[in-house]
């Protein structure tokens, strides 16, 4: 890890911790006030809102712990670092939100079965209104910071805070209905709020699990990396880009490139070093492997064959392209990789059809084709 990278990591960690501490302080204060007002007014909705604030404060504590652990330096056991711990902390936050939703739903159902008459002193409504404003501001702030530094935990916390402001506003609406028409919607509102919280928790949990399993890298990032690689004059094509994520903005990658067959070994070595440096400088990605395909643009037979195969596979929408084309002239054997889209329901079937069509077009050759995958396809 370079000194610049280390500095950026430290700065990012400080921002996460500072933002989380602000969230903890705000939520603890709101929880205290709302709990007191909920008991004073005999309001289940306000009391549940206070419990939700406590869960938000706990989420911020987990975010801080997760960020500190994720910042640990790589070691022998985890040579790519501990960045993925942030995804685990995001998952824990989602579980807390889900638990809070289920618990509050249970309490709301109990109140529906055995209803209690609420009371709304003016001070209670003022406290709740202030809570709405604080949560809106806090939610926007936390989420914006999370998006800037790519922190899923902060983004989840910010989204949850925004949801809380809607919940508190709903509580005010229920109070208005009761004061004007004498109809108590407390328990029913609590049930609706609980369902919204549960839905939010499930979505957060799904997102965190998806990241832990490993998602495809952003399509635009993949295109940008390939464009950077192909910006070198000698590179005639870039394929098989694989980006492995080891935490927010922490990528290691590998790629295959096509070079002219008259490129010297010394120049190829220099080129690999230059590409590695350029990709890291522009995109912050460490290229751990760059493999080379040799192509001959002067061989008329090879050029004609490449053009013909390209025409055939263009009729197959799930074949994204081909590369690694070579000919063994003595045995008339052709080796080629066909890239089959992950969108195809039957990838093996699509591949077999493409190979069959190419063999029919060029019966004089023996084709040895390989089904390839573009892990970064858009």
N, C-alpha and C positions, 0 to 999 in steps of 0.2 A: 504494500500500500504506500503510495507516494505521500509526501508531506502535504500537498494540496488536497489530496483525497481525505487524509486524516483530518485536516482543518475543516473541510466541508462536513464531515461526519460529526465532529464536535459541535459545530454551529447548528446543525440540524437537531442534534440531541438536546441542546440548550433551548431551542425554540419549542420542541415538543414538551419538555419539562415545564418551561415557563407558562405555556398555554394551559397545560394540565393543572398546574397549581392555581391559576386563575379560575379554572372550572371548578376545582375542589372548593375553593373559598366561597364562590358564588352559590354553589349547590348546598353546601352545609348551612349557610345563612338562610337560604330560601326554605330548606327543609325544616329548620327550627321554627321559623315564623309560621309556615303552613301547618306544621303538626299542631302548634298551639292554637291556631285559628280553626283547624279542623275539629279539634276537641271542643273548643269554645262554641262552635256553631253546630256541632253534632252532624257534620257533613262528611260522608264517606268519600265523596269525590275529592275534596280538599285534602283529606288525610292520605288517600292513595297517591295524590299528587306529591305530597311530602315524602312518602316512601320512594316514589320514583326519583326524586331529587337525591335521596341518599344513594340509590343505585347508580345514579350518574356520577356522584362523587367517588364511589368505589371504582367505577369504570376508569376515571381519571387516574386513580392510584395505580391501577393495573397497567394503564398506558405508560406511566412513568417507569414502573418496574420492568415492563417489557422492553421499553426503549433502552434502558440502562443495560439490560442483559444482551440485547441485540447489538450493542456497541462493543461487546467484547472482541478483542483481537483474535484473529484466526490462530488455531493451535494444531497440534498433531492429529487430534481426534476429529476436529472440524476445520479442515484447511481452507474452506471457503467462507469461514466466519459464522456468526450467529444471527445474521439479519432476518432469517425466517421466523425468529421468535416474535417479531412484531405481528406476524399473521396469527400466531397462537394467541397473543394478547387480544387481538381483534375478535378472535373466536370466543374467548372467555367473556369479553364485554357483551357479545351477542347473547351468550347463555344467560348472563345476569339480566339483560333486558327481557329475555324470554321468560325467565323465572318470575320476574317482577310482574309481567303481564298475566301469567297464569295465576299467581297468588292474588292479584287484585281482582281478577275475574271471579275467583272463588268467593272472595269477600263481598263482591257486588251481588252475586246470586243470593247469598245469605240475606243481604239487606232487601232484596226484592221479595223474598219469602216472608221476612219479618221486618217490614218497613218502619223507619223512625222519622219523626218530623224534624226537618232541619231548621236552623235559625241563622239569619244572616245580619249580624251587626255591621254598621258601616265600616268599621276598622277592618273587618274580615275581607270585605270586598276591595278595600283599598290595597291591602297586602297582596291579594290575588292579582289585582291589576298591575301592581308594581312587578310581581313575578313574571307576568306575561311579557312586559317590556324587557326585563333583564334577560329572560330566556331567548327572546328574539335576537337581541344584541349578542349574547353569548354564543348562540348557535351559529350565527353568521360569521362571527370572529373565529371560532374554533374550526369550523369547516373550511374557511378560506385559508387559514394557516395549514391545515391538513392537506389541502389541494396543492398549495405552493410547494410543500416539502414532501409530497407523496407519502403521507402517513395515513394508512387505512384506519388505524385506531382513532386518530383525531377526526377524520371524516365521519366515522360512525358516531363519535361523541357529539359532533356538531349537528348531525342529522337528528340525533336523539333529542338534543336540546331544542331544536326547532319544533319537533313533534310535541315536546312538553309545553311549548308556548301555545300550541293549538289546543292541547288538553286543558290548560288553565283558562284559556279564553272560553272553552266550552262550559267550564264550571261557572264562569261569570254569566254565561247565557242561561244556564239552568237556574241560577239564583234570580235572574231577572224574571224568568217565567214564574217562579214561585212567588216572588214579591208582587207581581202584577195580577196573576190569575189564581194564585194559591195552589198550583199544581206542582207536586214534588217529582222531579225527574232524576233525583240524586242517584238512586241505585241503578236505574236504567242507563244513565249517562256513564256511571262507573263501569258497567258491563261493556258499553261501546268503546270507552277509552281502553279498557283491558284488551279487547280484540285488536284494536289498532296497535297497541304495544306488542302484542304477540306476533302480529303480522310483520312488524318492523324487526323484531328479534329473529324471526325465521329468515327474513331476507338478509340480514347482517350475517347470520350463521352460514347461510348458503354461500355468500360472497367470500367469507373467510376460508371455508373448507375448499372452495374452488381454487383459491390462491395457494393453499397448502398442497393441494394435489398437483398444481402446476398448470398455469394457463398459457395459451399462446401469447407471445410477445405482441405488443401493439403493432398493427400492420404498417402504420406510417413510419414507426421507428425502423422496422425491418426494411422498408423501401429506402429509407435514408441511408442505412448502413450499406446496402447493396450499391446505392448510387455513389457513395464515398469510395467503395472498393473499385467500382468500374471507372472511377475518374482517372485512374492511372492508365496511360495510353496502351501499355502492354496487355492489360487485362481485357479479354474479349467477351467475358461473361462471368457472372457470379451466381452460384447455385448452392442448394442444401444449407442455407443459413440456419443455424440452430442457436438460439439464445436461451441460456439457462439462468433462471432468476434465483438469487440467493438472498433476497430481501429487497425492500424498496430501492429502486435505482441501482441495484447491484447485479450486473450481468456479466457472465462469461460466455464467449461465443466461439463457434467454429464455422468454417465456410469452405466451399470448393470454388476454385477459380480456373478459368481457361486461359492458357498462355500459348503463344505461337511456338511451334516445335523447334524454331531456331533460337529461342531464348536460352542463353547460357545458364549453367547451374549457378554460377556466381551472381548473375543478375537476378535470377529467381530468388535466391537467398536474400539479396538486398531488398527486393520487392516485397517479400513477406514481412521483413522488418519495418519497411516504410508503411505498409498497409496497417500493420498492428499498431504502430504509433499514431497514424492518422485517425483510425477508428476510435482509439482511446481519447485522443485530444478533442474530437468532435462530438462523440457520443458517450464517453465514459465507460465504454465496454472493453473488457479485456479479451482479446482474441487468443484463445489457448491453442487453436489449431487452424492452419490454412493449408488445404490440400490442393494439388495441382493436376489439372487435365491438360494434356498436350493436344493442340489442334494444328492442322495443316491447311492453310487457306489457299495454297498453290496447287494441291493435288486435285485435278479436275474430276477424277472419279469420286473422291470423297466429298467435294463440293456439290456435285450433282446428286449424290446419294443423300446428303444432308437436306438439300432443297426438296427432294422427292418425299422423304420421310416427313418433313415439316408439313407438306401439302396433305399427306394422308392423315396425320394426327389432328390437323386443323378441323376435321369433320367430327372429332370426338370432343365434345364440350368439357368433359371432366379430365382430359389430358392437358395439363397446364404447360407442358413443354418437354424438351429432351436435352440431354447433354451426355458427355463422356463417350461420344461417337468415335469408334476406331475400327479399322479393317485388318484382318489377317489375310493377306492376298493369297497365300498358298492354299489355304483351306476355304477361302471365300467366306470367312466367318466375320460377321458384323456384331460388335458389342455396343450397346446403347442403353441409357437409362431413360425411362419414361416417368414423368412426374404425374401422379394421379391425385386428384383433389380429394381432400378429406370430406367434401360434401357429397361424394358419390356413395350411394347406399351399398352398392356391390363393387368395391374397388378392384377386387380380383377379376370380376367379370369384365369391367371396363378395360382393365389392362390386357386381358386375354383377347378382347375384340380388337384393340389397337394393334397388338402384335400380329394377329391373324391378317388384318388389313394390310399391314406393311409387308408381310411375307407374300401375300398375294400380288402386291405391286412389284416386288423384287424377288421372284422365284429363284433367281440365280445365286442368291446369297443364303447362307445359314445364319439366322439371327439368334443371338444370345442376349435377350433383353432382361433388364432388371426393373422391377416396380419400385419407384422412389417416391418419397414424400417431401413436400415443401412445408416444413413445420412453421414457417412464418408467412404462409400465404394469406392474402388479404380477404 
